[in-house]
Amino acid sequence: MKKLLPLFFIFISILQAGAVCPRKLIASVPFELAGTYVVINVKINNSSTLKLILDTGVRNTIITELQSDDEVSLNFTEIKDIQGLGTNQILNAYIAHNNILNIGKLKLYNKTVHVLKEDVFNLSRQTGTKVNGLLGADIFQNHIVQIDYSRRRIFFYDPDGFIPPDKYGYMPMTIEKQKMYIHLSILEKDTARRSIKMLMDTGAELTAWFQTLTNKAISIPEKSIKGRIGQGLSGEITGYFARVPQICISNFCVKNPIVAFPDSAAIAEIIKNSDRDGTIGCRLLSRFNLIIDVMNRKFYFKPNSHFNDEFTYNIAGIEVVQPMLFLPQFEIINVWKGSPADVAGIKAGDMITEINGEKLFSYTVNEVKSFFERSTKRPMTITVQRNNENLTFQVDMKARI
């Protein structure tokens, strides 16, 4: 009998260990990175596979564009005006309720889907890869969701008995109209540190933007540049880019990040009924692996290998798209007024053929964009085609902020 006791205790230990399951995995889904956008394969009502950007800044899924090989069945019940950042442009969307979203092996029921009457984002042209729209924050409602940028996977967990992995930090989170807010701290030009309330927006390809309307607004640093911040649901967003000394998520601080300060007209409607200070986007969030627990209002985070990457911005002031997927053609759609590209004489509509003597046949649109964010002492040489004529320009690439 004595010889059986050690085996008996081992057996009991195994049973006890098996009884404690810190994380019950429901589904594991791979994703692609388009710049810092998370792009996920999704089926809606057994549709063909759609590619959607995970966007915690919108409540519901929004289809922005469908291509000839896309098939999806939706039962529209109404048309709505929808509002977001921008200069108060009215945007209409068809609304379909009670849809089923398939994300890998996961099925999500009773989801609302919007279909824009006009594609204002041009996401496929912007990213150089097929993108059909935005996957909204309502997918977080019934599961704990881990966004692992290191492994490029999203994990959906059962919330019962969930215990986060080791070495993840934690902070409380607030939920307002299905959108997620956390409090960060910011170091401005002085030594005073301020607590700020920020929307978490994985669909905003920037580090952060700050509101400029109220008396508690973050001050725009003296050293700043004017530029186009992006495209919102309600129109174009312009404003200023600048560096602030430090932004911290708990004890993890990034130094000298480049942030944006939108013009007041672009954010007035959004800010007037909100007490938030701004938004943090995917250029900051992608430096962490994230776990989001909406039901318990908890946010977990751990820095990944990109945490100390340099913060960059569009020094040249050139915005470029890829008009046709899989063809290495790059069209300039906007040149910031007063930017180095504008001073050099580059214009919207120019087609870029060479940069620094290199032809661009093997480049992606994101790789082309990265040229415009590299500070160099020597000017960048850009060759464009304009009205069947090849023109070459020298663009000053010294950083201004």
Beta strands, then each sheet from edge to edge (+ up, - down):
strand 1: 25-30
strand 2: 32-34
strand 3: 37-44
strand 4: 50-54
strand 5: 61-63
strand 6: 76-82
strand 7: 91-103
strand 8: 106-116
strand 9: 133-135
strand 10: 144-148
strand 11: 153-157
strand 12: 169-172
strand 13: 174-176
strand 14: 179-187
strand 15: 193-200
strand 16: 208-210
strand 17: 224-232
strand 18: 235-243
strand 19: 246-249
strand 20: 252-255
strand 21: 258-262
strand 22: 278-280
strand 23: 288-293
strand 24: 298-303
strand 25: 318-321
strand 26: 330-335
strand 27: 351-355
strand 28: 358-359
strand 29: 380-386
strand 30: 389-395
sheet 1: 1+ 11- 10+ 23- 24+ 12-
sheet 2: 2+ 3- 4+ 9+ 5- 8- 7+ 6-
sheet 3: 13+ 14- 15+ 22+ 16-
sheet 4: 13+ 14- 19+ 20-
sheet 5: 17+ 18- 21+
sheet 6: 25+ 26- 27+ 28-
sheet 7: 25+ 26- 27+ 29- 30+
end
